[in-house]
Structures are given as C-alpha cells and as structure tokens.
Amino acid sequence: MDLWQLHIFVSVVEQKSFSRASELIHLSQPTVSTHIKELETHFQCRLLDRLGKVTEPTRAGAILYGYAKQMLALKQETQSAMLDFLGHTKGQLLIGGSTIPAGYILPKMIGAFKTAFPDVSIFMTVGDTGQITRAVKDGELELGVVGARTSDPDIVQEKLVEDEMKLVVPAGHEWAHRTSVTCKAVLSQPLIAREQGSGTWKTVIASMEKARVDVSRLAPAVTMGNCVSVIQGILNNVGISILSTIAVTEELAKGRLHALSVEDLDLSRNFYLTLSRKRTRSPICEKFIQFLKDQI
C-alpha cells in the first residue's frame, strides 16, 4: 500500500466510477483496476462494489476512505509546511462559502491573495451555510465563510464581516418609494424564501421570532436555492424577499430594485469565519486567515 494507491482509491470512491476516476487522474482504466486489486489483496477484503454503472465502497472501503482522506491531507499539509519553512508558499487551499460570501466577498479576497502568493491553488466550494459547515467539520474544506452561527461543538466561528439585510422589491412595486414597512405588511405579500440551511433565511426567521412574529403565518410563494435566483425572481415579479444589501448593490444603483427597512425587525447580521476545532490547519490556510483579517 502506498499513498498513490490511496489517491486512486479515493478518486474512484468520489467519482463513483472507475472510468471517470481514470480520466481524472490520467491513467488507463485497467491500471486503476490493478491498483485497486492490489489494495484489496493487501487488506484481504473487497473494498469496492460495482453496482451497474455506479461504484460504491463496501463497509471496509468506507472505513479505508476516511483514513485515506486523512493521510492524503496530511501529505499535502507536510509538503506545504516544508515549503513554507523554506520560504516558498506553494500548495492547495480548499475553502467554501455560503451564497453571499462566495459570490461577493471571497472572490475579491482570493484575487488579492493570489497576487501575493501566485503559487497557491485555491479551490472554492459554494453551498448553503449548513453544507459548508459540515464540509469544514468533515475535513473536506479547511475553512468556510458563512452567514449564520452553528451550535456544533466541533466548529469554531469568528465574526468576519458585518452585513445588513433589507426587504427588496422591484422598481414598479407599490412600496418602491417608501423607506420602511411593517412586518405585518410584509406577511401580506408573496414572499420568495431561501432554501432550508440558508444563513440569510435563518437570520430572517430568528429576527421574526425575536420580535414575537408568528412565523407560521409565513407562506412563501416560492422557495429558491440561491441569491441570484431570488434576485431574478424579484425582478420578474414572482414576489419580494429579504436579502443582503451586499448582494443587490448593483441592482439598487441601477434603480431596478428598491430596499426598505422592516419595522420591528433587527436584520443586521455577520458573516463568520468557520473552522474545525479539532483539525490542524495548513500553513497556507493560516496565511489566508490572517490575510482575510488584514484586508477586511
């Protein structure tokens, strides 16, 4: 067993296919199969089951997958640490962001960081707050930036950016010339909600509950999976929604959308740097964290 074989095994598990894994790592499919057979001979058990067109790990394979991911991550961490010691910041960084940070905050930071450290490859995953937090906990990402706190004891979070949310309506809406409306009035309108797990929607619900609003009266006209879809929904008169002002800056400036305060609701929030409490961070990750704090 060697790390290269483990890399091949992990690729097959994650791609759920010998053929797709072979394309990804630029090996022939027979070569990939040979390496997997050598691993199975080494451990004296079957590691993968071919279920039609899909390949899934056996119970033994699932155990090996978890440890293989840790070993490969430690290899990457070791290489980064040695290069950092020698004065060369080089390697990979896997980060994630919920919709607003990934769309409007992190790209600017990544660009500046890449200018300072051009030999670092950064891979960013986009998901809702719950998905990014779980990926950080599972070690799939080294850090995340999300829009809501978590109660998970294995996660540590730190305030990174302040945000303000407002009710957003299209330019032709009856409220387009107002500066605020009551929460009761909002409940009478067709609302576009975000998906379960969205930090934005969690903050909206929490704020309403704090103001003793009966959230069971919320009857969203439609639920959409990302902020871009919600903005397009508002522009196309599907409904109105409460959004981060960061996300609609351009549309507000063009006059296509209008933002109002909602009386009795505290819609201020923060975006949080999200890290695993138990996992060791790579030198590149530490550099990126410090870079974020210095820039924001």
Secondary structure by P-SEA (a helix, b strand, c coil): ccaaaaaaaaaaaaaccaaaaaaaacccaaaaaaaaaaaaaaaccccccccccbbbbcaaaaaaaaaaaaaaaaaaaaaaaaaaaacccbbbbbbbbccccccccaaaaaaaaaaacccbbbbbbbbcaaaaaaaaaaccccbbbbccccccccbbbbbcbbbbbcccccccccccccccccaaaaaacbbbbbccccaaaaaaaaaaaaacccccccccccccccaaaaaaaaaaccbbbbbbccccaaaaaaccbbbbbbcccccbbbbbbcccccccccaaaaaaaaaaaaac
